[in-house]
Each structure stands twice: as structure tokens, then as C-alpha cells.
Amino acid sequence: MSPSEMSYIEWNTRGSQATCSAQGFVMTVGMGSGLLYSCSVNLYYLAIVKYNKSDRYIRTKIEPFLHGVPIVFALIYSITLLVNQNFNTSMAGSCIAPVYEAPHCIGYEDGQVREGFEIPCGRGRDGAPTFALVYFFILTFGTPIVIGTSLAMLHRDVSKQEKRMARYGGGFGTPIVIGTSLAMLHRDVSKQEKRMARYGGGFGAFNPSATQQTTDSAAATDGNRSSGLSSSISSVISSVRRTFGRGSSSNSNQEHSNSRGVMHRVLAYSIAYFLTWSWAIIMGILWQAGVPIPLAIIYLSSIFTPLQGLFTLIIFMQPKV
């Protein structure tokens, strides 16, 4: 896609400045939207874990911006660079250099065309400051700051959840269930005691000897009933505590596992971003400082930048990451 006049430094160049500009435009749209989509992924998980937003709320209120902002920004930025002629050969097979500074232009002023070539030297220099400002800020500062901040917020929220579960293990569900059960059991026992006190003697009250025997028998029966009820209450309380305590602990552990899993996934996406764009960030810093960019770094950037999609696919296919 590079201009054919660069064949003396690039292998098998068969394009023109038009094809070079087209390649640069497509690459910039993809890179710009990819950078901002990395932020969108982190913000999406932040809304789920920290702010507990529902799927419907995210789908209707947040997701349009998570898609719209990266796409619209990438298009506006790429069109601006195209108008300012900032898509030029980088002499490494790509056309994302903001200024045309080929070796054959050494000693020539901007706008001059060396004999045997067609592209004017210094092409795109007027629009270079815009390219430098936006590219350097977004790539070097904007995206890493958003990713790092969202990671820190997620880690702090998950840590708070872990401390809360360690402190209140069973949660508030267990005391409420046990207290309600005790109140219901106490009310039932009181009703039975009143019923026995009222009707305990039955028809034996007309016979004195029978009344005494009935009273003794009723007392023994009441004692046995009270003992049996106490044993039943203790058994029920223990059963309720075991059942609901175990359920609350299980739910808490499940919530903790989900939160921790989400944080690991966000961390994996962030690592993929930095692994992909580290070389491009180094290039941006060197270029902004006016230091010549080593060819090795240019090749490493060209190799790793397209791999972000592969890294994202690997993370997406691993549900436990």
C-alpha cells in the first residue's frame, strides 16, 4: 500500500499516495476505536461490580455511549488527519506517519519535490501538531489513566466485599429467620400451656380421688410436654441455623467468587491492552521528544498492535479468567 517511489527502502511497494492514505485511514479508525473500547470494557464491568447496575439499565443508559463514543471519536479523528494530509508512509510498511520525511528529502525544503519522485517533502507538517497532541494524550495518558483508575476502583470494591463477608459471614438473613421462628414457636407454646391449664382436669374434677390422680398425671404430662417442646425448640433452632446459615454463607461465597472473577477478567483485558500498545506508547514518547524511533520498535509495534483482537478473543473464550 505504500507509494511505489519508496521501493528503494521498502520491499515490494506497489501503491500510491492515495492507497497509502486509505490504509492509514482504516488503521487509525481501528486503532482509535480499539483504544477507547478498552476503556469501555473496564467501565462496563465497573458499572456491574461497583454500582450494581442492572442489565436493562446498562443496555439502555450506558451501552450506547460505550459504543458510540469510541466509534464517533475514531471517525472524526481519522477524517481530520485525512484532510490535513497526515497519512504518510512510515517506511516500515504502514502509512500512519503524520509527516512525509523520506530519506531522499534530506536537504530539501517542505513542499519541494525531488527529481524522480512525486510526493512533496514535508507533506502533512501543517497538521502534525493536532495529530501529536491528540495521539500522544490519548495513547500515553488518557486510556492508561482510565484503565488504571477503573482497576483500582474495582479492586477496592472487591476488597471491601471480602472484609464485609469476613466480618458478618452469615449476613443478616440468618438472625431474621431464627428470630421469626423463635417468636412463632414461643407463641405456639404459650397457646398450648393456656389450653392445658384451662382444660387439663377434664371430667375427673367431680371425683376427689380421681382429681388428685388426674392432677398428678397432668403435671407429669405437662412436664413431659414442656420437656419435649423445649427439646423440639432446640432442635428446630439448630436446624434453622444450620440450614439458613449454610445458605447465606454459600450465597456470600458465590457473590465473592463472581466479583473476584469479574475483577480478574478486567485485569486480563487491561494486561492485553498494555501488552499490545506498550511499543506504540514508546514510539509516541520518542516522537514527541524529537528522538529518532529505532526500526526495531517500529516493527515490534507493527507486530503487537494487531494482536489485541487475538488476546481479547482468548480472554473472552476463557470464562474462568
N, C-alpha and C positions, 0 to 999 in steps of 0.2 A: 504493500500500500504506500510505501514511501516513494518520493519522486525518483524517477529513473536517473536523474542527474547526480544522485548520491551513490551511484554504483561503485565509485572508487573507494568508498568507505563502508558501505553496507552491501551485503551479499544479495544478489538476485532481486534488485529493486526494479519494478516494472510499472509503478504507478505514476501519479502526477500530484500536483498540489491539491487538486480537487479531491482525489481519493484519500490523500493524507488528511485533509480537513474532515472528510466523512468519518474516517477511522477515529480521529481524535474526538469528534463529537459523540460518537457512540460509546467510546471508552469513558469519557467524562460523565455522561449520563449514568452509566453503570456504576462507576466508582463513587460519584457523588451520592446517588440514592443508596448504594450499599453502605456507605459510611453512616448515613443518617438512619438507615434501617437497623444498624447495630444499636443505636440509641433507642429506637422504637421497641426493640425486643426487651431491653432492660427496663424501660418504662412500663411496658405491658405487664411484666412479672411483678414489678413494684406495686402496680395498682391491685394485683391479685393478693399478694402476700401482706403488704403493709396496710393498705387501705381497704382490703376486703370488698372490693367492688364485684358486683355480680356480672355474669356473662352478658346479660342483656344491657346493663349499663355500659360495659366496655364496648360492646358491639355498636351501640347507638351513639354514645357520647365521646368515647376516646379513640376507638379504632379508625374512624375516618381521618383523624389528624395523624395517627401513626403511619398511615399510608400516604395521605395527601401531602404532608409537609416534605418528606424525602423526594417524592416524585416531582412536585412543583418546583422545589428549590433546585433540583438537579437540572431540570429543563431550562429554567431561567438562567442559571449559571452557565450552562453549555451554550445556549443561544448567544449570551453576552460575549463569551470567548470567541464564538464563530464570527460575530460581527466585527470584533476587534482584531481578527486575524491571529489569534493566539493558539492555533493548532498548527504546529510545525514539527518537522522531523527531529527526533531526539538522537538520531544517529545510532540507535540501538534497536531499530525495528518498529518503534512506536511513534506516534505523532502527537505527543502531548507536551512538547516543549513550547513555552509561551513566545519565545523569540527564535527566529531563524539565524543561528550563529554557526554556520558550517565552516570547516577549516579553510575552504577556499575563499572565505570572506575576510580573512585576516589582512589588514591593510586597506580595507575598503570601508567607505562611509555607509551609514544607513541609507537605503534606497538605491544604492549603486548595484548594478548587475555585472558580474564578471563575464568576460567573453566566454562563450560556450555553455553558459548557464541561463536559466530563465527566471528563477526566483530571486527577488531583490534581497540583498543582505540587510539584516536587522528587521526583517518583516515581523510585525506584531509588537514592536517595542513600545509603541504608544499605549497599548492596552495592558502591558505587563504589570504595572503597579496594582491594577484591580485583581488580576489573576493571583499575584503574590499575596495580597492582603487576605483574600477570601480563602485561598488554598491553604496558606500557612496557618491561619487561625483555626479553620475547621479541622484540618488533618492533625495539627500538632497540639492544639489546645481544646477546641470545642468538644469533639467526640470523646477523647480520653477523659475529660473532666466529667461529662455526663455519665459515662460508663463507670468511672471510679466512684462518683458520688452515689449512684444508684446501688452499686455493690455494697458500699459502706452502710447505706440505709437498710438494705436487706439483711446484712449480717447483724446489725444492731437489733433489728426487729426479731429475728430468729433467736438471738441470744436472750432477749427479754422473755420470749415464749418459753425457752428452756428453763430459765430461772424461775418463772412463774409456776411451771409444772413441777419443778423440783421442790418448791415451797408448799404448794397446795395440792400435790399429787392427785388426790381423788376428785378434786374440783368441788363445786357447790351442789352438784346433783345428789351425791350420797347423803349429806346431812338432811337435805329436804325430804328425800324419800323415807329415811329412817324416822325422822321426826313425825311425819304424817302417819306412818304405820303405827308408831307408838301411841299417838293420840287416838287413832281408831281402835286399837286394842284396849287402851285404858277405858274408853267409853263403853266398849262391849263388856268388859269385866265388871264395871260398875253396874250396868244393867242387870247382869246375872246375879250379882250379890243382892241387889234390891229385890229381885224376884224371889230368891231363896229365902230372904228374911221375911218376906210377906207371906209366902205360901209353903214354907218349909214344913210346918206341923201337919198339914192336911187334916183328915178326919180323926186322927189319933188324939186330938186335943180333948175329946169328950171322955176318954178313959185315962185316969191319972197315971196308972202304971204304964199304959201304952204311951202316954205323953212323955214320961221320963225316958222310956226306951227310944221313942221317936226322936226326942231332943238329942240324946247321946248319939243316935245313929246319924242325925242330921249334922251334928257337929263334926263327927268323923268324916261324913260325906263332904261337908263344906271344906274341911281341912284338906281332904284328898283333892277336891276340885281346885282349891286355891293353889295347892302344890302343883297339880297338873297344869293349871293355867300359867303359873309362873314359869314352869319348865317350857311350856309351849311358847310363851312370850320370848324367853331367852333364845329358844331355837329359831323362832321367826326372825328376831333381830339379827342373830348371827347369819342366817341365810340371806336376809336382805342386804346386810353389809357386804357379805362375800360377793353376792350377785352384782349389785349396783356398783360397788367399789371396783370390782374387776372390769365392769363395762366402762366406767369412767376412765380408769387407767388405760384401758385399751383404746378408747377414743382419743385420749390425750396423746398417747404414743403414736397413734395413726396421724393426728394433726401435726405432731412434731416431725414425723417421718416425711410427710408431704411438704412441709415448709423447708426442711433441710434439703429435700430432693430438688425443689424449685431453685433454691439458692445455688446448689451445685450445677444445675443446668445453666443458670445465668452466668456463673463463673466460667463454665466451659465456653459459652458464646463469647465472653469477654476475652478469654485466652486466645480463641480463634481470631478475634479481631486484631489483637496486638501481634500475634504471630504473623498475620497476613500483612499488616500495614507498618510494621517496625521499620522496614527498609525504606518505604516511601516517606516515613516521618524523618528518617535520617537525611534522605535526599532533600526534603523541604527545608530542613535546618541548614544544611550546607549551601543550598542555593540562595536562601535568604541572607546568609552570611557572606556571600560572594566567593565561596570556596569552590574550586572545581570538583565536580562529582566524579569519583572513581568509577570506571566502567564496570567493575565487579559489583558495586552496589546497584548500579542501573540494572544489570542482569538479574541480581537477586530480587529486586523489586518486581521485575517483569515476570519472574517465576512464581513468587509467592502471592502476588496480588490476585491472580485468577483463582487461587486455591481456596479463597474464603468460602465459595459456594460448596466445595467438596467438604471442607471442615464443618460447615453448617449442616450438610446432609448427614454426615456421620453422627453428629450430636443429636439430630432430630430422630435418627433411627435407633438410638440407644435410650430407651425410656428410663433406665435407671441412672443415667448420667445426671 
